[in-house]
Amino acid sequence: MADMSASASLAVTHLVPLAEEFDKNKVTPGVLGFIVFAAMALAVWALMKSMNRHMNRVDFTESPEPGAKAGAEAEPTAASGAAKDKKD
């Protein structure tokens, strides 16, 4: 374990002078950073366009179920029949 901390401190002492050589005002993301950012922007644009197309296909008006009327009429009669049985 002591060797690991010694090697870590040795690595840090070698990297610190390298880090000081960089001019903080000249370090930029560069062309690769721009390409990655542009690719992400295009991906988000394509996803939003696809989502908009899919959302336009959705029909928000709810149509009644075909068996809803028959089921709704049957329930009150069954409930009223049960209520009559409880009275008797």
N, C-alpha and C positions, 0 to 999 in steps of 0.2 A: 504494500500500500504506500509505503514511503517512496518507492521508486516512481510510482505514478504521479505523486504530487511534485516530485523533483523534475520529472520530465515535462509536466504541465507548466511549471514555472520557467523551465528552460525554453520551452516553445514560446511562451509569452515574451520572454526577454528578447528572443530573436525576431518576433513579429512586431514589437513596438517600434524599433527603428524603421522597419519597412512602412508602417502606417504613418510615420511622421514625414516620409518622403513625399506623400501625396499632397498636392495643393488643394485645400478644401474648396476653393472657388472654381477649380477647373474640373472637378469630378462631376460628371453628368451621367444620366442613364444611357445616353447614346442612341444609336440607330436601333439596336436590339430592343431597348426599352420602348421606343416608339412603335416598333413593329408589334410587340406583344400587346401594347395598349390599343393599337388600331385593330388588331385581331379580336381582342375582347369587346371592343365597341361594335364591331361588325356582328359578332355572335349575339350580343344583347339586342341589336337592331333586328336581326333575323328572328330571334325568339319572340320579340314583341310583335313583329308582323305576323308570325304564325299564330300567336295567341289571339290576336285581333281577328284573324280569319276564322279560327275555331269558335270564338265567342259570338261572331256574327251568325254562325250556323245554329246556335242554340235557340230553341223556341221556348220563350219564357211563359207563354200562355198555357195554362194547365187545362187539359181536356178532361172531362168527367170519365170516370172508369165505367166500362159497360155494365158491370154487375153492381154498381154502387146504388142505383135506385131500388133494385130488387132486394138488396141486403138492408137498405135503410128502411124499407117498408116492412120487412119481416121482423126487424128488431123491436119496434114498438108493440107489435101485436104479441110477441113472445113476452115482452116485459109486462104488458097489461094482463096477460094470462097468468103470469107468475104472481102479480099483485092480487088477482082475484083468488088464487089458491091460498094466499096468506090470510086473506080476510075470512075465508071459510073455515 
